[in-house]
Amino acid sequence: MPEMTFAVRWPDGTVDHCYSPSLVMHDYLTVGARYPVPEFVSRSRAALDEATERVRAKFGFACTSAAATAADITSRAAGFHPHDQVEILDMQPTLEKS
């Protein structure tokens, strides 16, 4: 199962590099897009929940790293106003365009 990282810029300008055990993040987030903080949290959590379920289906256990990433995002987001924006800077590996 391919792993990936995605880089985000928070409203205060700091950049975090986040982990996902699956490329499914590409289905929920777009490089260059800006999302209001609650939408970013919702999209990230949905993607990471799907990723951990993929791990569970393949290996028989949930991905604790995906859960930790979701918890970190939720905790970090709590310090910002709901109208603030989170920018998606990068996602690696990228997906091939068909």
Secondary structure, DSSP 8 states (H G I E B T S, - for coil): ---EEEEEE-TTS-EEEEEESSGGGGGT--TT-EEEHHHHHHHHHHHHHHHHHHHHHHHSS--HHHHHHHHHHHHHHTTS-TT-EEEEEEEES-----
